[in-house]
Amino acid sequence: MGQKTNPIGFRLSVRRNWESRWYAGKKELPLLVHEDYRIREHLMEKLRYASVPRIFIERASNRVRVKIFTARPGMVIGQKGRQLEQIKADLAKLTGKDVLLDIHEVKKPDVVAYIVAEQIALQLERRISFRRAMKKAVQSALALGAEGIRVRCAGRLGGAEIARVELVRQGRVPLHTLRANIDYGFAEANTVAGKIGIKVWIGRKDEEGL
């Protein structure tokens, strides 16, 4: 049962808040939702190696405020802020609006599910053993104070002819408890044999967040 629902969407308004916060009329709504999607898609592609687990968007009239949460702020800002200015110019061109960028550093990347999934994906692309990558992620998360972690890899693991699923779990990750602070992340590794999907669930202490 627990795997059929996205743990973040499942907890909206109970444990989590929305990633986009703005108001629009019926005509503008679909256009702005699509614009949010394009902003996120562009940033995730451009900042793939900067460990960006979350992008928060706020709007006010003709202005868009984008908050980028990253474990590597230096990679986002670039030398003398050049990369930041380039990103701002790209987003202004994409949206046709004034764009304000805020960079927030993620203090403990090893207990942020999306970053953990992305790191496993990058290791699989470099042909590191999937068991080793999963085990290392579990150990790092538990060492940094996570209550529990589940890692699920699916696809042609180790270049095998037939796709299969491998699951590693340790500690406490209550997927049915709405009040539980469960972080969820999904990433894909583009290996020589094909795509491998990585899902990560991390159970964190109540007060912990990004």
N, C-alpha and C positions, 0 to 999 in steps of 0.2 A: 504493500500500500504506500509506504513512505516515499518510494522513488518516483511515483507517478506525478507528483506535484512539485513545481519549482519552489524550493524552501523559502526563497526571498518573497515571491509573489504571495505565497501562502500566509506570510506573516505581516503583510502590509497593513498598516493602521493599528496593528497589535504590538508588534515588536520593531518593525522597520518603518522608514518613511519613504516617500516617493523620490525618485532620482531626478525628476523634472518638476519644478513648481512654478506654475503660471496659470493664467486664466485666459480663455479665448471664446469668441462666439462660434456658432455652429459652422459658419463658412470657413473661418480661419483654422479651426481645430485640426482637421486632417492635414492641412498644409504645414502647420507648426509641428505636429507629431512627426511628420516625414522629415522636416528640417532637423529636428532633434536627432533622429536616427542617422541622418547624413553627417551631422557634426560628430557624433560618437564613432561612426564608421571611419571617417577621415582621421580622427585623432588616434584611434586604436591601431590603424594601419601605420601611421607615421611614427607612433611612439611604442611600437611593438616590443622593443628591447628596453624600454624605460620602466617596466613593471607598473603599469597603470591599472589598478583594479576597479576604479570607479570614476565616472565623470558626472558631475552634478550641474544642471542647467536651470537658470532663473531668467525670467524675462520681465521687462518693464517697457511699455510702448515700443520704441524702435531700438532698444538696447538689449543685448544678450550677455549675461554674466555666466562664464563657464569656469567651474572649479575642477581642477585636475588633481586627483589624489595619486601620488606616485612615491615609490620607494627610492627612486633615483632622480631627485629634483635637478641635479646638475645636468643630466642628459636632456631634460625638457627645456631648461633655460638656455643651455649652450654657452659658447664662449662670448663673454660680454653681452649676454642676452640676445644674441642674434637669432638663435633658434626660436625663442619666444616671440620675437617680432615677426618672424616668418610665419609661425603658426597663426598669430593674430591676423596677419594680412590674408592668409589662405581662408580663414573662417569668415572674415569680412567679405571676401569675394564670393564665398559659397552662399552666405545668407543675405548679403546686401544690407547689413545692419551694423551698428557700432558693437564691437565685441570687447568685453573686459575679461581678462584671464587672471585667475588666481591659482597659485600652485600650493598644494598642501602636502607635506611630507608624511608618509606612512612610517610610523616608528618601528613596528614589529612586522616586517613583511612575511615572516615564516608562519604567522597565524592568520594571514589573509588568504582565503580559499582561492581566489582567482590567481593571485601571484604564485601560489604553490602549484596550481594546475599548469600555469604557463611555464614555470621552471621545469616541471616534469616533461612537458611537451618539447621544450628546447633541448633537454637531455636526450630524449628519444630520437630527435632529429640528428643529434651528434652520435647516434648509435651506441649510447650507453644502455646497459641492461635495464629493462623495465622494472624488474624486481628490485634492483639496487636503487633506482631512482625513487620508487614508491616507498621503500624502507627508510631511505634517508629523509624524505619529506615527513614521514610519520614521526621519526625520532626528533627532528628539529622542532616540529609543532609542539610535541609533548614537553620537550625541554624548555620551551619558552612559555609554558603555563597554560596550554590548551587543555580543556577537560577531556576531549576525545577527538578522533579524526577518522574519516573513512575515505579511502582513495579507490576509485574504480577506473580501470583502463579497459577499453574495448577496441578490437580491431585485429589486424594481422601482427600480433605481438611477436617480437623477435624474428620478423620476416616469415612466419609460418604460413603454410599454404591455406589453412582454414582459420578464419577469424574466431577469436574467443574472448571471454571476459575474465579478468583477474581482479579480485577485490582484497584490499588490506584494510583491516579496521582495528582500532585500539582505543580504549577509553570509552567515554560516555557521549553519545550523539543522539539525543531523543528527537527523532524526526516528527513525531506526532504532537509533541508538546509545543503549543503556540507561543508560550512565554519563554521558551528556551532560546538562547542567543546562538542561533545556527547560521554560520556563514557558508555560502555555496559558491563554487566557481566551476566554470567549464572552459576547456581549451582543446584545441586540435593540433596534433603533431603531423606534419606532412612528411612522412617517411618515404623511402624508396619503394617499399611494398604497398603503400597506400596510406590513407588517413587513419590515425588512431585518436579516439576520443578519450579525454581524461575528465572525470568528474571528481570534485573534492568537496566534502562536507566537514566543517570544523566546528565543534562545540566549544564555545568560549564562555568565560565567566560573565555574569550578568552585566557588569558595568563596562566591559570592554567593547570598543568599537574601532573604527578606522582612525 
